[in-house]
């Protein structure tokens, strides 16, 4: 019965998410259409103002001419008088109609700007709601039963599950923001520059056009660099190409250079350090080392971190040790903070590999973490 209720809840929430997403997309399409219409209206307003200024001058001249004719009535023929009157009247009527058209355009412009503000608010609210519903769906779809067998109580299980979902959503937001602020903006700039290059070729010639193309190539190269950097952050491609040891060595060098304050020593020993491991071992061990080193950098205030990996025919052993301030292991396990959930996450990974994790930490004496995974290297 609970499973049926949960399935109905998931179906209802998923349907609501789809509807909100459609509302957001329809609003976005309307927004883009209205933006184009607003641009056209502004151009029309500008043209009408210019035409109105010209008509105003012509009407003033026609009124002056009519005034002269009226003052010197006997010096002009009946046709000349009629022509002066009709011209002044016609210009005045045309100017009045143009003013009315300008007012209509201005009213339409103001209405479009108000509608755009409303649509922008709808788009932002729909995006926020879709993100919140995604968190709910992820939580509902997560199989917390297996996690519950490994955690000590129901409260810890709930907190751990929510932590995982929050971390996933934060990572998705980060990647989305990086793509929007990096490659997406650069590619938009490339599109604008390509249109500009077409104009330059037509108006200034090939020499100026080729100069702009060289500049455009720099933008494309920068966009490609940003895409590759984001891909590396998601999953280092070297892990697939080179294997665990070279990727760990490169990662430790990179993070040491980025951090600047903490020295990171990496060492690999064993008769099989150059042999490739099964992908699930390589990914899990890389993430374990990454999590342990990141925690040490964030919390330990260590001046030195050492990472040692030993690969033999029978097992893989990885030791991460720092000379930082250390912590009380019992208190960390009892608290539901980021550090404790980091330890739980590492324990989950090592259990999936059938291995074991050993932690030893004392206040002001640093922290020692060892992962041991049985492995058949043949």
N, C-alpha and C positions, 0 to 999 in steps of 0.2 A: 504493500500500500504506500509506504514511504517513497519507494522508487517511482511508482506511478505519479504520485503528487509532485515529486521532484522533476519528472519528465514534463508534466504539464506546466510547471513553473518555468522550466527552461524554454519550452516552446512559446509560452506567452511573452517572456522577456525577450527572446530572440526576435519574435514578431514585432514587438515594440521597437526594438533596436533598428530593424529594417525600415519600419515606417518613419522613424525619426531621421534615419539616414536619407530616405527618399525626400522627406521635407527639406532637409538641409541641401540636398543636391538640386531640387527644384528651385529653392530660394537662390542658390548660387547661380543657376542658369538665368533666372530672372534678373539677378543683380548684374551679371555680365551684359545681358541684353539692354537693361536700362542705362548702364554706363555708356554703351555705344550710342544709345538714343540721346543721352545727355550731351555727349560730345557734339553730335549733329545739331542739337538745339542751340548750344552755345555758339557754334559757327553761324547758324542762321541769325541769331540775335545780333552778332557782330556785323553781318551783312546788312540787316535791316537798319541798324543804327547808322551805318555808312550811307545807305540809300536815303535815310531820313535826313541826314545832314545835307546831302546834295539837294534833295527836294526843298528843304527849308531855304537854301540859298536861291534856288530857282523861283520859289514862291515869293520871296522877298523882292526879287527883281521884278517879277510880274506885277506885284502890288505897287511898286514904285512907278512902273510903266502905266498902270491903270490910274494912279494918282495924277500923273502928268497929263494923261488924256482927259481926265475929268476937269482939271484946272483950265486946260486950253481946249475946251470942248469944240469951239468953232474951227479950230485949225486942223481937225482930223475928220476923215470921212466916217460915214456910218459903219462901213465894213471894218475900218481900223478900230473904232470904238468897240464894236461887237467882239473882234478878235482879242483885244486887250482884256475885256471883261471875261470872256470864255476861258482864256488861258489862265488868268489869275484864279478863277473859280475852280477850274479843272485841277490845277496844281494843289490848291487848298484841300479839295476833296481827296486827292490821291495821298497827300501828306497825312490827313486825318485817318484814312484807312490803314496807312502804313503804321501809324502810331498804335491803332487798335491791334494790328497784327503783332507789333512788338510787345504789347502788353500780354497778349495771349501766349506768346513764346516765353516771356518772363514767368508768367504764372505756371506754364508747363514745366519750365526749368526748376522752379521752386518746389513744385509737386514731386518731380523726379528725385530731387535731392532729399526730400523728406522720406520718400519711399525707399531710397537707397540706405538711409540710416536705419529704417525699420528692418529691412532685409539683412543688413549687416549684423544686427542684434540677433535675428533669428538664426543666422548661420553660426554665430559664435555659441549661442545657447544649445543648438542642435549638436555641434561638435563636442561640447562639454558633456551633454547628456549621453551621447554615443560612447564617449570614453568611460563614463561612470557605469553605464550598462555593461560595457565590455568587462569591467572589473567584476561585476556581479555574475556574469555568465561564466567567466573563467573560474570563479570560486565555486559556482554550482556544478560545473563540469569536472572539477578536479576530483580525482579519486583519493580522498583523504583517509580511506580505510587503511591502506597500506602504511601511510605515514603515521596513523594513529597507533599501529602496532609497535612502532619504534620510539614513540614519544611517551613520556611518563604520565601525563594527565590530559584531560580534554581541553583545558585552557591553553596549555602549551601547543596542542595540536592546532587549535583555531588561530592562535597568533602566528604560528609558523606558516600555515597556509596563506594567511593574509599577507605576510611578509613576502612570500614568493610571488603572489599576484601583484603586489605593489611594486616589487622590483622589476617584474616583467613590464608593467605599464610605464614605469619610469624610464626603462631602457627603450621602449617603443617611442615614448615622447622625445627622448634624447636623439634617437636616430632620425625621427621625423623632423625635429627641429634642425638637426645638422644638415639633412638633405635639403630642407626648405631654405635655410640661410646660406648653404654652400652651393652644391651643384645646381639646384633649381634656379637660384638667382643668377648664377653664371650662365646657364643655358638660356635664360630669358634675355640676358645681356647679349649673348651670341646672336639670338634671333633679331634683336634690334640692330646690332652692328651689321648683320648680313643685309638688312634692308638699306642701311646707310651706305654700304659698299656699292649696292646697285645704283644708288643716286650718284655716288662719287664717280663711278665708271661713266655714267651718262653725262655728268656735268663737268668733271675735272679731267677725265682721261684715265688711261690705263696705269700710268706711273703712280698717281695718287691712290688709285684703287688697290694696286699691289701693296702699297705701304699699309693700307688699312687691313688687308688680308693677313700680313705678317703680324699685326697687332691682334687680330682675331685669333690666330693660331696660339698666341700666348694665353688668351682667355680659355680656349678649349683645353690646352695642356693643364692649366690650373684646375679646371673642372674635373678632368680625368684624375688628377692627383687627389682631389678631395674625395672622389668616389672610391678610389683605392684605399685611402686612409680609413674611411668608414667601414669598408669590407674587412680590413685588417682588424679593426676594433671588434667587429662582430665575431670573426673567427680567423685567426692568422692562417693565410694560405700556405705559409711555410710548413705548417703542421702536416698538411697533406703531401707537400712536395719533398720535404727534407726529413721529416720525422720528429720525434719528441725531443731528443737531446739538442740538435742544432736550433730548434725553435725556442727551447727554454733558454739556451745560451744567448740568443739574439734578444729575447724578451727581457732578460735580466739586464743586459747591457743598455737596452732602450729605456727601461724604467729607472735605472740608476742615473742615466744622463738627464732624464726628465725631472727626477726628484731633486738631484743636486746635492742634498745634505747627507744622504745615507749611502755608504759603500755597500755594494752587493757582490758577494763572492760566489761564483758558480763552479762546481766541480762534478765531473762524471767519471765513474770508475766501473770496471767490470769487463768481462770478456765479450759481452754482446751489446756494447753501447752504440755501435754503428748499425745494428740490425733493426729493421722496422718491427714495431709492435702492432698488434691488432688495433684498428681505429678506435674502438671503445676504450682501450687502455690508454692510448695516446691522448685522446680528448679529456678523459677523466683525470689523468695524472697532471696534464697541463693546467686544468682548471683548479685542481687541488693546490698546486704550487702557486698559481696566480692568486688564489684566495688567501693562502697563508702569508705570502709576501705583502699583499695589499693590506691585510690586517696589521701586520707588523709595522708597516710604514705609517698607517693611520693612528695606531694606538700605543705603540711601544716606546716611541721617541728614541729608537735605537740609532747608534752611529754606524753599526755594521750588522749586516744580515748575511748569513751563509746558507747556500743551497747546495746539497750534495745528493746525487742520484747514482745508485748502483743497480746495474742490470745484469743478472746472471741467467743461467738456463732454467732456474727454478723459481726465481722471485724477482720482484722489483722493490727496492727500498729507497725512500726519499726522505731526507732530513732537512728541515728548515729551522735554523737556530738564530736568535738575535740576542744582543747584549742590552736590551731595553729595560724598562721599569718593571716588566712582568705584571702578573695579576693573580688574584686568588681564584683557583679553578672552581672550588665549591660555590663561591659567591656567583661566579659567571654562569654556572649551570643553573643556579636558582633564579637568576634575574632573567627577564625577558627583554634584553636590549640587543642592539645590533651585533655586539661581540658574541653573545651566546647563540644567536641564530646563525652566525657565521660558523661557529663550531658544530652546530647541529647539521648545517648544510654539508660540511666536509665529512662528518660522520656518515651522512646519507650516501654520499658518493663512494666512500671507501667500502661501505657495506654492500653496495651494488656490485663491486668488483670482488667480493668475497675476501677482502683483506681486513686489516685492523689499524687503528690509529692510536698512537700513544702521545699524550701531552704532559709536559712537566714544566711548570712555571712557578717562580717564586718572586715575591716583591723585591725589586731592585737587583735581581739576579738574572733577568731575562727569561726567555721562553724557548722551549725545545719541543718540536713537533716531529713525529716520525710516522710515515705511512709505509706499511708493508703489504704487498699484494702478491699472492702466489701466482706463478706464471710458468707455463710449459713452453719453453723456447724452441722446441724441436718442430 
